[in-house]
Amino acid sequence: MPVRLVLVHSPLVGPATWDLVAPLLAEHGYEVRTPDLIGALEAGEPYCSRQVGLIAGSAMTGSATPAVLIGHSGAGALLAPAARRVRQLAGYVFVDAGLPIPGHTPMSTMPPDLAEQLKKLADQDGWLPPWPQWWGADGLAELIGDEGVRRQFEAECPRLPLAMFDEVQPDGEVEAPAAYLRLSEAYDGPAARARELLWPLTELDSHHLAPLTEPDRVTDALLDLLDRIGAGATA
């Protein structure tokens, strides 16, 4: 039976994260969807539950094809809650992503210095500048050398409500087969936890935005992990 891949971008950026990987996965026989979570920010609170709904809707709309939820970075916390709404779930792949921590807020689980930085960056209405601007003018250019790819990625990154970081993450356990793709040292902790859970694990010596700079390498790693959790294109 065909498998649908739902490629979920971090709530802090946009779906362009997956622009280069999605067509490569489709070439291998997968139905690929990339839900856009930015609309959840425009609709207002509660942000997290709206994002979860968008992911689940993308996984189910149109057919009864089993879905694999693949989340990058901050999307990791949304996958298990979204899965609770999906009728046929074939598995998960966490890509340089945090694992779900129900009952906690993003603000409470991030490094204290970053939490303080966000509070200082917010304007008087409680809005943060787009994520690339947090790191200075040259921060993103150091990771994404291709100017066209970088501009497309930056153009999609929205302003962010500070209140989103104080929302309690919804309940959800990772019950289906799961795998982990570690791209950068910053996610050594979640990768170690995946190893403890005996999940299939691949560790690349790359950086957090590798889907935009090394799409072939990331795609190959994802294809291998999908096979290892029994979610090959013709599974």
Residue frames relative to the residue before (quaternion, step in Angstrom):
aa qw qx qy qz dx dy dz
M 1.0000 0.0000 0.0000 0.0000 0.00 0.00 0.00
P 0.5264 -0.6332 0.4539 0.3404 3.63 -0.96 0.78
V 0.2577 -0.7480 0.5945 0.1436 3.54 -1.26 0.55
R 0.2813 -0.7451 0.5848 0.1537 3.55 -1.00 0.89
L 0.1877 -0.7659 0.6062 0.1036 3.55 -0.91 0.95
V 0.1405 -0.7697 0.6199 0.0588 3.56 -0.85 1.03
L 0.1427 -0.8113 0.5660 0.0329 3.56 -0.28 1.32
V 0.1038 -0.8366 0.5379 -0.0044 3.56 -0.37 1.28
H 0.3000 -0.7593 0.5538 0.1636 3.55 -0.78 1.06
S 0.6300 -0.5044 0.4192 0.4159 3.55 -1.26 0.32
P 0.5318 -0.6302 0.4542 0.3373 3.62 -1.03 0.68
L 0.6259 0.5664 -0.3373 0.4168 3.60 1.22 -0.31
V 0.7594 0.2986 -0.1671 0.5533 3.59 1.23 -0.37
G 0.5470 -0.6123 0.4450 0.3575 3.61 -1.04 -0.71
P 0.7107 -0.4884 0.3036 0.4052 3.58 -1.28 0.18
A 0.4639 0.6794 -0.4504 0.3468 3.62 1.23 -0.14
T 0.4369 0.6917 -0.4474 0.3614 3.59 1.26 -0.29
W 0.7886 0.3367 -0.1424 0.4945 3.57 0.96 -0.93
D 0.3562 0.7871 -0.4647 0.1939 3.63 1.23 0.01
L 0.7411 0.4137 -0.2338 0.4743 3.59 0.96 -0.78
V 0.6678 0.4981 -0.2984 0.4658 3.58 1.13 -0.58
A 0.6064 0.6127 -0.3560 0.3608 3.60 0.95 -0.87
P 0.7145 0.4355 -0.3001 0.4580 3.66 0.71 -0.87
L 0.6074 0.5493 -0.3579 0.4485 3.59 1.11 -0.56
L 0.6489 0.4927 -0.3120 0.4887 3.59 1.02 -0.76
A 0.6304 0.5381 -0.3344 0.4485 3.59 1.01 -0.77
E 0.6073 0.5678 -0.3481 0.4331 3.59 1.08 -0.67
H 0.6914 0.4590 -0.2692 0.4887 3.58 1.22 -0.45
G 0.6956 -0.5320 0.2589 0.4076 3.56 1.19 0.47
Y 0.5341 0.6263 -0.4114 0.3914 3.58 1.23 0.09
E 0.3560 -0.6227 0.6357 0.2854 3.50 -1.32 0.44
V 0.0946 -0.8305 0.5488 -0.0085 3.57 -0.62 1.14
R 0.0208 -0.7805 0.6248 -0.0071 3.55 -0.96 0.93
T 0.1203 -0.7786 0.6135 0.0542 3.56 -1.11 0.76
P 0.1958 -0.8086 0.5428 0.1150 3.61 0.06 1.22
D 0.3383 -0.7205 0.5767 0.1840 3.53 -1.18 0.75
L 0.2149 -0.8222 0.5196 0.0888 3.58 -0.43 1.23
I 0.4561 0.7158 -0.4446 0.2861 3.59 1.23 -0.18
G 0.6006 0.5906 -0.3570 0.4039 3.58 1.05 -0.69
A 0.5921 0.5784 -0.3642 0.4268 3.57 1.15 -0.59
L 0.6308 0.5253 -0.3351 0.4624 3.59 1.10 -0.61
E 0.6650 0.5142 -0.2993 0.4515 3.55 1.00 -0.84
A 0.6633 0.5247 -0.3010 0.4405 3.58 1.12 -0.66
G 0.5005 -0.6783 0.4134 0.3443 3.59 1.22 -0.33
E 0.7321 -0.4204 0.3051 0.4406 3.53 -1.34 -0.03
P 0.5888 -0.1888 -0.7842 -0.0513 1.53 -2.20 1.27
Y 0.4345 -0.7440 0.4505 0.2340 3.56 -0.61 1.16
C 0.6862 0.5220 -0.3017 0.4070 3.56 0.77 -1.05
S 0.6862 0.4793 -0.3041 0.4549 3.59 0.81 -0.91
R 0.6162 0.5273 -0.3475 0.4706 3.59 1.09 -0.62
Q 0.6434 0.5148 -0.3204 0.4673 3.59 0.98 -0.81
V 0.6286 0.5313 -0.3217 0.4680 3.57 1.00 -0.86
G 0.6603 0.5169 -0.3056 0.4510 3.57 0.97 -0.85
L 0.6430 0.5198 -0.3214 0.4615 3.58 1.02 -0.77
I 0.6425 0.5142 -0.3199 0.4696 3.59 1.01 -0.79
A 0.6802 0.4873 -0.2917 0.4635 3.58 0.83 -0.98
G 0.6449 0.5259 -0.3271 0.4479 3.58 0.97 -0.79
S 0.6490 0.5097 -0.3127 0.4704 3.57 1.01 -0.80
A 0.6507 0.5280 -0.3133 0.4468 3.58 1.07 -0.71
M 0.7896 0.3663 -0.1621 0.4648 3.59 1.03 -0.75
T 0.5925 0.6304 -0.3757 0.3324 3.60 1.00 -0.72
G 0.8278 0.3120 -0.2207 0.4108 3.53 -0.99 0.90
S 0.8053 -0.0814 0.0636 0.5838 3.59 1.06 -0.54
A 0.5049 -0.6376 0.4913 0.3118 3.52 -1.35 0.13
T 0.2662 0.7905 -0.5102 0.2095 3.59 1.18 0.50
P 0.4866 -0.6494 0.4882 0.3211 3.63 -0.89 0.83
A 0.2298 -0.8063 0.5383 0.0858 3.56 -0.95 0.91
V 0.1868 -0.7106 0.6636 0.1408 3.50 -1.28 0.61
L 0.2505 -0.7638 0.5797 0.1333 3.56 -0.80 1.03
I 0.0570 -0.7978 0.5998 -0.0238 3.56 -0.68 1.15
G 0.0086 -0.8476 0.5281 -0.0514 3.57 -0.38 1.23
H 0.2446 -0.7675 0.5810 0.1164 3.54 -1.00 0.92
S 0.8685 0.0650 -0.0497 0.4888 3.56 -1.09 0.82
G 0.8592 -0.0443 0.0474 0.5075 3.60 -0.77 -1.01
A 0.5312 0.6265 -0.4139 0.3924 3.60 1.20 -0.21
G 0.5059 0.6778 -0.4213 0.3273 3.59 1.16 -0.42
A 0.6633 0.5221 -0.3072 0.4395 3.58 1.01 -0.79
L 0.6819 0.5108 -0.2766 0.4445 3.59 1.22 -0.47
L 0.5564 0.6754 -0.3844 0.2942 3.58 1.13 -0.55
A 0.7009 0.4640 -0.2915 0.4565 3.60 0.76 -0.97
P 0.6464 0.4935 -0.3461 0.4678 3.65 0.90 -0.71
A 0.6432 0.5105 -0.3264 0.4681 3.60 1.02 -0.76
A 0.6337 0.5668 -0.3322 0.4084 3.57 0.99 -0.83
R 0.5792 0.5986 -0.3733 0.4085 3.58 1.12 -0.58
R 0.7113 0.4346 -0.2468 0.4943 3.59 1.21 -0.49
V 0.6030 0.5782 -0.3487 0.4249 3.60 1.27 -0.17
R 0.4439 -0.7282 0.4588 0.2494 3.57 -0.73 1.08
Q 0.8009 0.1033 -0.0413 0.5884 3.59 0.88 -0.92
L 0.0046 -0.8110 0.5816 -0.0627 3.55 -0.32 1.30
A 0.2254 -0.7993 0.5472 0.1042 3.56 -0.71 1.11
G 0.7672 -0.3128 0.1946 0.5250 3.59 1.18 -0.31
Y 0.3651 -0.6935 0.5779 0.2277 3.49 -1.43 -0.13
V 0.0333 -0.7281 0.6764 0.1058 3.51 -1.37 0.35
F 0.2058 -0.7618 0.6073 0.0922 3.56 -0.79 1.10
V 0.1215 -0.8137 0.5681 0.0178 3.59 -0.66 1.14
D 0.7903 -0.2277 0.1049 0.5591 3.58 -0.28 1.29
A 0.4468 0.7102 -0.3982 0.3708 3.52 1.03 0.93
G 0.4967 -0.5996 0.5288 0.3380 3.50 -1.28 0.43
L 0.4203 -0.6807 0.5338 0.2739 3.56 -1.16 0.54
P 0.6399 -0.5450 0.3612 0.4037 3.61 -1.12 0.55
I 0.0392 -0.7647 0.6431 0.0095 3.55 -1.04 0.87
P 0.1721 -0.8265 0.5261 0.1024 3.62 0.30 1.21
G 0.7911 0.3306 -0.2436 0.4533 3.54 -1.11 0.74
H 0.6764 0.4385 -0.2924 0.5144 3.59 1.28 -0.05
T 0.3856 -0.6817 0.5605 0.2692 3.55 -1.28 0.30
P 0.6117 -0.5402 0.4096 0.4077 3.61 -1.14 0.46
M 0.6317 0.5482 -0.3374 0.4319 3.59 1.01 -0.79
S 0.6946 0.4894 -0.2823 0.4453 3.58 0.99 -0.79
T 0.7287 0.4261 -0.2441 0.4773 3.60 1.16 -0.44
M 0.5956 0.5551 -0.3811 0.4381 3.61 1.24 -0.09
P 0.6541 -0.4934 0.3749 0.4338 3.62 -1.19 0.34
P 0.5801 -0.6265 0.3887 0.3462 3.62 -0.90 0.85
D 0.6520 0.5184 -0.3378 0.4382 3.60 0.97 -0.74
L 0.6361 0.5049 -0.3334 0.4789 3.59 1.09 -0.64
A 0.6174 0.5429 -0.3442 0.4534 3.59 1.01 -0.77
E 0.6689 0.4864 -0.2998 0.4756 3.58 0.95 -0.84
Q 0.6154 0.5503 -0.3414 0.4494 3.58 1.05 -0.76
L 0.6613 0.5125 -0.3158 0.4476 3.59 0.92 -0.89
K 0.6486 0.5209 -0.3247 0.4500 3.57 0.93 -0.85
K 0.6712 0.4861 -0.2960 0.4750 3.59 1.05 -0.71
L 0.6597 0.5234 -0.3076 0.4429 3.59 1.11 -0.67
A 0.5895 0.6115 -0.3690 0.3774 3.59 1.11 -0.63
D 0.4094 -0.6943 0.5319 0.2598 3.57 -1.07 0.76
Q 0.7431 -0.4365 0.2680 0.4306 3.58 -1.28 0.07
D 0.6751 0.4662 -0.2901 0.4927 3.58 1.26 -0.34
G 0.5738 -0.6362 0.3590 0.3703 3.56 1.29 0.14
W 0.5484 0.5981 -0.4079 0.4185 3.60 1.14 0.55
L 0.3138 -0.7408 0.5727 0.1572 3.52 -1.10 0.88
P 0.5276 -0.5922 0.4797 0.3752 3.60 -1.13 0.46
P 0.6753 -0.4773 0.3499 0.4402 3.63 -1.20 0.31
W 0.6855 -0.5484 0.3159 0.3598 3.54 -1.10 0.84
P 0.6582 0.5084 -0.3627 0.4204 3.69 0.75 -0.78
Q 0.6502 0.5361 -0.3271 0.4276 3.60 1.07 -0.61
W 0.5161 0.6435 -0.4248 0.3729 3.60 1.21 -0.20
W 0.7697 0.4117 -0.1697 0.4575 3.56 1.07 -0.77
G 0.6257 -0.5508 0.3464 0.4303 3.60 1.20 0.20
A 0.7130 -0.5073 0.2979 0.3815 3.53 -1.29 0.46
D 0.7662 0.3843 -0.2021 0.4737 3.58 0.98 -0.77
G 0.4520 0.7327 -0.4378 0.2592 3.58 1.22 -0.23
L 0.7184 0.4372 -0.2606 0.4741 3.58 0.83 -0.95
A 0.6149 0.5654 -0.3476 0.4259 3.58 1.05 -0.73
E 0.6127 0.5545 -0.3501 0.4411 3.59 1.12 -0.59
L 0.7150 0.4313 -0.2489 0.4907 3.58 1.13 -0.62
I 0.7873 0.2149 -0.0925 0.5705 3.59 0.93 -0.93
G 0.2048 -0.8323 0.5067 0.0925 3.56 -0.11 1.29
D 0.6303 0.5316 -0.3361 0.4551 3.60 1.09 -0.67
E 0.3972 -0.7619 0.4569 0.2302 3.58 -0.43 1.21
G 0.6457 0.5312 -0.3279 0.4399 3.60 0.98 -0.80
V 0.6589 0.4927 -0.2984 0.4839 3.56 0.94 -0.90
R 0.6560 0.5212 -0.3092 0.4499 3.57 0.96 -0.91
R 0.6612 0.5092 -0.3140 0.4526 3.59 0.91 -0.87
Q 0.6501 0.5138 -0.3220 0.4579 3.58 0.95 -0.83
F 0.6475 0.5152 -0.3092 0.4688 3.55 0.97 -0.88
E 0.6833 0.4941 -0.2881 0.4539 3.58 0.83 -0.99
A 0.6432 0.5606 -0.3281 0.4053 3.58 0.96 -0.87
E 0.6993 0.4710 -0.2666 0.4670 3.58 1.11 -0.64
C 0.5680 0.6223 -0.3951 0.3661 3.59 1.13 -0.44
P 0.2628 -0.8131 0.5020 0.1331 3.61 -0.55 1.13
R 0.5601 -0.4757 0.5126 0.4441 3.51 -1.35 -0.02
L 0.2512 -0.8011 0.5357 0.0906 3.55 -1.07 0.76
P 0.4045 -0.7075 0.5170 0.2620 3.59 -0.93 0.81
L 0.4797 -0.6704 0.4817 0.2974 3.58 -0.79 0.97
A 0.5943 0.5997 -0.3575 0.3992 3.60 1.08 -0.69
M 0.5622 0.6135 -0.3899 0.3943 3.60 1.13 -0.54
F 0.6819 0.5048 -0.2797 0.4495 3.56 1.09 -0.74
D 0.6766 0.4521 -0.2911 0.5031 3.56 1.28 -0.12
E 0.4846 0.6497 -0.4468 0.3787 3.59 1.23 0.18
V 0.4487 -0.6766 0.5149 0.2752 3.57 -0.98 0.85
Q 0.4452 -0.6939 0.4974 0.2700 3.54 -0.86 0.97
P 0.4703 -0.7056 0.4534 0.2743 3.59 -0.89 0.93
D 0.6284 -0.5469 0.4070 0.3747 3.52 -1.30 0.40
G 0.3090 0.7285 -0.5789 0.1966 3.53 -1.20 0.58
E 0.1630 -0.7849 0.5940 0.0676 3.55 -0.81 1.05
V 0.4297 -0.6701 0.5393 0.2746 3.57 -1.11 0.71
E 0.0117 0.8541 -0.5161 0.0633 3.56 -0.06 1.30
A 0.6523 0.4869 -0.3226 0.4831 3.61 1.09 -0.58
P 0.6837 -0.4354 0.3449 0.4733 3.63 -1.21 0.12
A 0.0468 -0.8129 0.5802 -0.0222 3.57 -0.91 0.93
A 0.0959 -0.7720 0.6265 0.0482 3.54 -1.25 0.56
Y 0.2453 -0.7702 0.5741 0.1304 3.57 -1.26 0.38
L 0.1161 -0.7565 0.6416 0.0499 3.53 -1.04 0.95
R 0.1405 -0.7946 0.5893 0.0395 3.55 -0.45 1.24
L 0.1850 -0.8099 0.5528 0.0648 3.57 -0.78 1.09
S 0.8235 0.1252 -0.0106 0.5532 3.57 1.02 -0.80
E 0.6562 -0.5340 0.3710 0.3828 3.55 -1.25 0.48
A 0.5634 0.6237 -0.3867 0.3796 3.60 1.11 -0.57
Y 0.7496 0.3565 -0.2005 0.5204 3.59 1.18 -0.49
D 0.2271 0.7810 -0.5395 0.2177 3.56 1.10 0.70
G 0.6271 0.5667 -0.3408 0.4117 3.60 1.03 -0.76
P 0.7019 0.4316 -0.2811 0.4920 3.63 0.72 -0.94
A 0.6175 0.5395 -0.3526 0.4509 3.58 1.05 -0.68
A 0.6400 0.5155 -0.3209 0.4708 3.58 1.02 -0.79
R 0.6406 0.5127 -0.3238 0.4711 3.57 1.03 -0.75
A 0.6210 0.5312 -0.3363 0.4680 3.58 1.04 -0.74
R 0.6328 0.5226 -0.3279 0.4680 3.57 1.04 -0.76
E 0.6406 0.5255 -0.3204 0.4591 3.59 0.99 -0.82
L 0.6944 0.4662 -0.2582 0.4836 3.56 1.10 -0.75
L 0.4279 -0.7314 0.4233 0.3207 3.57 1.39 0.00
W 0.3181 0.7276 -0.5353 0.2877 3.56 1.07 0.73
P 0.5552 -0.5342 0.4941 0.4029 3.60 -1.19 0.39
L 0.0366 -0.8178 0.5718 -0.0541 3.56 -0.79 1.05
T 0.0312 -0.7615 0.6473 0.0155 3.54 -1.03 0.90
E 0.1271 -0.7935 0.5935 0.0442 3.57 -0.86 0.97
L 0.1183 -0.7873 0.6042 0.0324 3.55 -0.67 1.18
D 0.3617 -0.6972 0.5730 0.2338 3.55 -1.09 0.71
S 0.3474 0.7353 -0.4900 0.3140 3.55 0.30 1.29
H 0.4992 -0.6167 0.4830 0.3704 3.60 -0.93 -0.87
H 0.7463 -0.4777 0.2484 0.3913 3.54 -1.29 0.41
L 0.7547 0.3523 -0.1995 0.5162 3.60 1.06 -0.67
A 0.1740 0.8329 -0.5035 0.1500 3.58 1.12 0.65
P 0.5791 0.5764 -0.4138 0.4016 3.69 0.97 -0.50
L 0.7024 0.4500 -0.2619 0.4854 3.60 1.20 -0.48
T 0.7565 0.3592 -0.2022 0.5077 3.60 1.18 -0.33
E 0.7806 0.1612 -0.0920 0.5969 3.59 1.19 -0.53
P 0.0099 0.8629 -0.5054 -0.0023 3.61 0.76 0.99
D 0.6318 0.5307 -0.3509 0.4428 3.61 0.98 -0.70
R 0.6713 0.4989 -0.2973 0.4605 3.55 0.92 -0.90
V 0.6576 0.4925 -0.3083 0.4797 3.58 0.96 -0.83
T 0.6384 0.5279 -0.3276 0.4543 3.59 0.97 -0.83
D 0.6508 0.5136 -0.3233 0.4563 3.59 0.88 -0.87
A 0.6535 0.5097 -0.3126 0.4641 3.57 0.98 -0.84
L 0.6549 0.5070 -0.3119 0.4656 3.58 0.98 -0.83
L 0.6391 0.5297 -0.3318 0.4482 3.60 0.93 -0.84
D 0.6505 0.5104 -0.3110 0.4686 3.56 0.98 -0.83
L 0.6781 0.4839 -0.2969 0.4668 3.59 0.89 -0.90
L 0.6210 0.5365 -0.3426 0.4573 3.61 1.02 -0.72
D 0.6351 0.5068 -0.3253 0.4837 3.57 1.00 -0.77
R 0.6914 0.5060 -0.2856 0.4293 3.58 0.92 -0.88
I 0.7095 0.3734 -0.2785 0.5288 3.62 1.18 -0.33
G 0.5819 -0.6286 0.3615 0.3682 3.58 1.24 0.33
A 0.5892 0.5682 -0.3694 0.4399 3.57 1.16 0.57
G 0.1324 0.7993 -0.5664 0.1512 3.55 0.88 0.94
A 0.7151 -0.4916 0.2847 0.4074 3.56 -1.21 0.47
T 0.7690 0.2875 -0.1689 0.5454 3.61 1.10 -0.59
A 0.2874 0.7871 -0.5034 0.2107 3.58 1.21 0.45
